[in-house]
Amino acid sequence: MDRTQRLNSLGPVRLRLLDCLGGNSRWAPGYFDPPPDANIFDAFRSYVQGLGAHWATLTDPPAVSLLAAARLMIGDITAAREILERLPENAIKLDHGAGQCLVAAPQTLRAVLPLPAELSDSSRWLAGSDEQKALLAWLSEHEPHLRWQEEGGGYTAARA
């Protein structure tokens, strides 16, 4: 099985994050090329943990959010708060797909959390907005009950 086929099982959200993190560029230092016999989910987890350790000193909000989105995709729900605390002040205008990595973190959050419909429009998620406050409040209430589903690539709510 070639690399593309192996990676497809990660799903579209993780694949977009790989693009944004340089994981799909052979010439980038962060190229993701797990051994053919590796469990793809374990390999992705190791990759994200390695990037986190390597880039631990980053302070640029979009870069921190992008790494947080990757951590969110390995089951680290605490990364959701990091994304929400670093929302942009102004809406990001995409130009024929350019800028996708700038919106990847909030879009990841929207894609993997079981948010109520009234909070699901990530284009309204801006720093200091009512939506940001509502999302942080929702996360505070629901975070203890969210469970990561590895293969599905999302969180489900499990009430105790």
C-alpha positions as CSV (number, residue, x, y, z in Angstrom):
1,M,0.0,0.0,0.0
2,D,1.4,3.4,-0.9
3,R,1.7,6.4,1.4
4,T,-1.5,8.1,0.1
5,Q,-3.6,5.0,0.7
6,R,-2.2,4.6,4.2
7,L,-2.8,8.2,5.2
8,N,-6.3,8.3,3.9
9,S,-7.5,6.3,6.9
10,L,-6.5,9.4,9.0
11,G,-9.5,11.3,7.6
12,P,-9.8,14.7,6.0
13,V,-9.2,16.8,9.2
14,R,-5.9,15.2,10.1
15,L,-4.8,15.2,6.5
16,R,-5.4,19.0,6.3
17,L,-3.4,19.5,9.5
18,L,-0.6,17.4,8.0
19,D,-0.6,19.8,5.0
20,C,-0.4,22.8,7.2
21,L,2.3,21.3,9.4
22,G,4.6,20.4,6.5
23,G,3.8,16.7,7.0
24,N,3.1,16.1,3.3
25,S,6.2,17.9,1.9
26,R,9.1,15.6,1.4
27,W,11.4,18.6,1.6
28,A,10.0,19.9,4.9
29,P,11.8,18.9,8.2
30,G,8.4,17.7,9.5
31,Y,7.6,15.2,6.7
32,F,5.4,12.5,8.0
33,D,6.3,9.1,6.5
34,P,5.5,6.3,8.9
35,P,6.8,2.8,8.2
36,P,4.5,0.6,6.1
37,D,3.8,-1.7,9.0
38,A,3.1,1.0,11.6
39,N,-0.3,1.6,13.0
40,I,-1.2,4.9,11.3
41,F,-3.0,6.4,14.3
42,D,-0.1,5.6,16.6
43,A,2.3,7.0,14.1
44,F,0.3,10.2,13.8
45,R,0.2,10.5,17.6
46,S,4.0,10.1,17.8
47,Y,4.4,12.7,15.0
48,V,2.2,15.3,16.8
49,Q,4.0,14.7,20.1
50,G,7.4,15.1,18.4
51,L,6.3,18.3,16.8
52,G,5.0,19.6,20.1
53,A,8.3,18.9,21.8
54,H,10.3,20.4,18.9
55,W,8.2,23.5,18.6
56,A,7.4,24.0,22.4
57,T,8.8,27.5,22.4
58,L,6.6,28.8,19.6
59,T,4.5,31.9,20.6
60,D,3.0,32.9,17.3
61,P,-0.8,32.5,17.9
62,P,-1.6,30.8,14.6
63,A,1.3,28.4,15.0
64,V,0.3,27.6,18.6
65,S,-3.3,27.0,17.5
66,L,-2.3,24.8,14.6
67,L,-0.2,22.6,17.0
68,A,-3.1,22.6,19.4
69,A,-5.4,21.4,16.6
70,A,-3.1,18.5,15.9
71,R,-3.1,17.7,19.6
72,L,-6.9,17.8,19.6
73,M,-6.7,15.2,16.9
74,I,-4.8,12.8,19.2
75,G,-7.3,13.0,22.0
76,D,-5.9,16.0,24.0
77,I,-9.1,17.9,24.7
78,T,-7.2,20.6,26.7
79,A,-6.0,21.8,23.3
80,A,-9.5,23.1,22.5
81,R,-9.1,25.9,25.0
82,E,-5.8,26.9,23.5
83,I,-7.4,27.3,20.1
84,L,-10.4,29.3,21.6
85,E,-8.0,31.6,23.5
86,R,-6.1,32.4,20.3
87,L,-8.9,33.2,17.9
88,P,-8.2,36.0,15.4
89,E,-9.5,39.5,16.1
90,N,-10.8,39.8,12.5
91,A,-12.3,37.3,10.1
92,I,-9.8,35.7,7.8
93,K,-10.7,36.0,4.1
94,L,-9.7,33.1,2.0
95,D,-8.5,33.6,-1.5
96,H,-9.1,30.5,-3.7
97,G,-8.0,28.3,-0.8
98,A,-5.0,30.4,0.2
99,G,-5.1,30.9,3.9
100,Q,-6.6,27.5,4.7
101,C,-4.0,26.9,7.4
102,L,-4.9,30.1,9.1
103,V,-8.5,28.8,9.7
104,A,-7.5,25.1,10.1
105,A,-7.5,25.2,13.9
106,P,-11.0,26.6,14.4
107,Q,-12.3,24.5,11.6
108,T,-10.8,21.4,13.3
109,L,-12.5,22.4,16.6
110,R,-15.8,22.8,14.8
111,A,-15.4,19.5,13.0
112,V,-14.6,17.3,16.0
113,L,-16.6,18.7,18.9
114,P,-20.3,17.9,19.3
115,L,-21.2,21.6,19.4
116,P,-24.7,22.9,19.5
117,A,-26.0,24.3,16.2
118,E,-25.9,27.9,17.5
119,L,-22.2,27.7,18.2
120,S,-21.1,25.9,15.0
121,D,-20.5,28.8,12.7
122,S,-16.7,29.1,13.0
123,S,-16.6,32.2,10.7
124,R,-18.1,34.1,13.7
125,W,-15.5,32.9,16.1
126,L,-13.4,36.0,16.8
127,A,-11.3,37.1,19.8
128,G,-13.5,39.0,22.3
129,S,-16.8,38.0,20.6
130,D,-19.9,36.7,22.3
131,E,-19.3,33.4,20.4
132,Q,-15.8,33.0,22.0
133,K,-17.3,33.5,25.4
134,A,-20.1,31.1,24.7
135,L,-17.7,28.5,23.3
136,L,-15.4,28.8,26.4
137,A,-18.4,28.4,28.7
138,W,-19.7,25.4,26.7
139,L,-16.2,23.8,26.8
140,S,-16.0,24.4,30.6
141,E,-19.3,22.6,31.1
142,H,-18.8,19.7,28.7
143,E,-15.0,19.1,28.7
144,P,-15.1,16.5,31.5
145,H,-17.7,14.4,29.5
146,L,-16.0,14.5,26.1
147,R,-14.4,11.2,24.9
148,W,-12.0,10.9,22.0
149,Q,-13.0,8.4,19.2
150,E,-9.7,7.6,17.4
151,E,-10.9,6.1,14.2
152,G,-13.8,8.4,13.8
153,G,-11.6,11.4,14.5
154,G,-14.0,13.2,16.8
155,Y,-15.3,13.6,20.4
156,T,-18.5,12.3,21.7
157,A,-20.4,13.5,24.9
158,A,-20.6,10.8,27.6
159,R,-22.5,11.8,30.6
160,A,-21.6,10.2,33.9
